[in-house]
Amino acid sequence: MTYPQPNSDEYAIKGSQFFRLYTPLSSPGDIYQSTQSGHGFAIGPDSDIANVNIGYYDEQVSTRLQSTVISVSRAFVGRIDARLDQKYNPSNRPGKILFSSNDLYDPNFRPRSAIPADRVLFVAPVLDVIEYFKPIESLTPGRQDKEFVFQNYDIAAGTLFIVVPYYGRKYCFTQFTNREVTPNTFGISTVNYCISPDGGSNPYHQETTIRAPAAVAGGATVTTLIKAGTQGMFDALVFSISGEGAAPLRILMSDTPQGS
Amino acid sequence: MAASTLAEAAGAAFDNLQIRWRTNGMKNALTQFFNNGNPLFPDSEPSNQPLGNWFIYLGSLATTMAATNVPILELTQAAEIVYRLCWLAQASLTNGLISPTQATALLAYYNVFIGF
C-alpha cells in the first residue's frame, strides 16, 4: 500500500473541499484511513476497484464499528464523523474512518493453463475514493471509460499473461493486431478471484474462456467484445500472448452496457 | 499443515475457517487470534496502524459472532478479513513497515488459532 498514505488533515487544513485517496493496490489487504469528518463519499473517476468498504464510528453499535459500501452506482451522501476522541471495541483504537477495497484481488494468481515457463504481469488495480468536506445535496457516482494500450512484450520463453482489472465493468472492446511476420498466439480469458491457496494443481479462482488461444497470422487483426449481458462480469481480464511484437493490443472498458 | 508465510496463511484462510465453523470453533479461533495479535501492532507506531485497522474489523466480528450455528455469511466475512489482514502483513513485512519479529509472531498465532 502507499505509505505514508495521503494525509486527510493536510487537505482540510489547507481549505480543500475534498480528500482524494488515489493509489494502486500493493496487496489485497491495503487499508487506508481518514481522520477528518466528511459529508459525502464516492468512487473516484479513475478507480479500477468498483466497491469500497467504509468503516466508521457509531456509538449505537456495541463494538462502535459501523460500515457501508459505496460503489460505482451508489455514493454516500451524509455526514460521517471521525471520532478520534472515542475508541472502537474491543480493539481500543481511535474512531477514524477506514477505507478498503470490497473487491478481492490476488497478486499471486496464475492461470490454470500456465506452465512454469510462462510469465504473469499484473496491472495493479487502482483505488480512487473521494471524501467531501463540505455539505452536498447529491452525488452522482461514475467512473470514466478506461483504456489500456500494449504493443511490445518481453517473452523469453512460453506465454506471457497480462492481467488487467475489470471490476464492475459491463462492456469491453479489445483489438489485437499481429504486426510480426510469424503467427502470434493470442487468447482472452477472465477471472473472478477467490481466497485460494496459490500454487498447486487446484487454485480456486473462477476462470472463463472468452477467446481460446489461437494463432493470429502476420498482419491479421482480432476484435473481441465482452458484454455483461452475455458473457458476465469479472474481476479481471487475462490476455495471453506468445510473440514479442510489435503486436498492438488495445483494451477499452466501460461501465455502460453496449447492446445485449 | 502450518503456513510457512503470511501469504500462504492468507490463501488458506477460507479452508481453515471452514473447519472451525463446522465444529462451532470459529468464534473462539477468531477471538484468540485477535487477543494475541492485536497488541502486536500498537497505534502509537504509525507504520503499525494499517494492520491495526484490520484488527478493528476482526475484533468487532469476533465479539458479535455467536458461539454456535454461525451464519454462513459470517464465515465469508471472517475469511475475507483474515485474508486481507495476512496479505497486508506480508506486504508490510516486505516493505519494512513491520518487523520480522512482529510478522513471525502473527504467523505463529495464525497457525495455532486458525490454521492446523
HADDOCK unambig.tbl for C-alpha pairs under 7 A between the chains (distance, minus, plus):
assign (segid A and resid 27 and name CA) (segid B and resid 87 and name CA) 6.26 0.50 0.50
assign (segid A and resid 27 and name CA) (segid B and resid 88 and name CA) 6.13 0.50 0.50
assign (segid A and resid 27 and name CA) (segid B and resid 91 and name CA) 6.45 0.50 0.50
assign (segid A and resid 28 and name CA) (segid B and resid 84 and name CA) 5.57 0.50 0.50
assign (segid A and resid 28 and name CA) (segid B and resid 87 and name CA) 6.19 0.50 0.50
assign (segid A and resid 28 and name CA) (segid B and resid 88 and name CA) 6.97 0.50 0.50
assign (segid A and resid 29 and name CA) (segid B and resid 84 and name CA) 3.83 0.50 0.50
assign (segid A and resid 29 and name CA) (segid B and resid 85 and name CA) 5.71 0.50 0.50
assign (segid A and resid 29 and name CA) (segid B and resid 87 and name CA) 5.40 0.50 0.50
assign (segid A and resid 29 and name CA) (segid B and resid 88 and name CA) 4.48 0.50 0.50
assign (segid A and resid 30 and name CA) (segid B and resid 88 and name CA) 6.08 0.50 0.50
assign (segid A and resid 31 and name CA) (segid B and resid 50 and name CA) 5.91 0.50 0.50
assign (segid A and resid 32 and name CA) (segid B and resid 50 and name CA) 6.70 0.50 0.50
assign (segid A and resid 63 and name CA) (segid B and resid 60 and name CA) 5.56 0.50 0.50
assign (segid A and resid 65 and name CA) (segid B and resid 60 and name CA) 6.89 0.50 0.50
assign (segid A and resid 88 and name CA) (segid B and resid 56 and name CA) 6.74 0.50 0.50
assign (segid A and resid 89 and name CA) (segid B and resid 60 and name CA) 6.61 0.50 0.50
assign (segid A and resid 90 and name CA) (segid B and resid 59 and name CA) 5.80 0.50 0.50
assign (segid A and resid 90 and name CA) (segid B and resid 60 and name CA) 6.71 0.50 0.50
assign (segid A and resid 91 and name CA) (segid B and resid 38 and name CA) 6.88 0.50 0.50
assign (segid A and resid 91 and name CA) (segid B and resid 55 and name CA) 6.46 0.50 0.50
assign (segid A and resid 91 and name CA) (segid B and resid 56 and name CA) 5.36 0.50 0.50
assign (segid A and resid 91 and name CA) (segid B and resid 59 and name CA) 6.01 0.50 0.50
assign (segid A and resid 93 and name CA) (segid B and resid 43 and name CA) 6.94 0.50 0.50
assign (segid A and resid 195 and name CA) (segid B and resid 11 and name CA) 5.50 0.50 0.50
assign (segid A and resid 195 and name CA) (segid B and resid 14 and name CA) 6.34 0.50 0.50
assign (segid A and resid 196 and name CA) (segid B and resid 11 and name CA) 4.60 0.50 0.50
assign (segid A and resid 196 and name CA) (segid B and resid 12 and name CA) 6.33 0.50 0.50
assign (segid A and resid 197 and name CA) (segid B and resid 8 and name CA) 6.61 0.50 0.50
assign (segid A and resid 197 and name CA) (segid B and resid 11 and name CA) 4.23 0.50 0.50
assign (segid A and resid 197 and name CA) (segid B and resid 12 and name CA) 5.41 0.50 0.50
assign (segid A and resid 198 and name CA) (segid B and resid 11 and name CA) 6.51 0.50 0.50
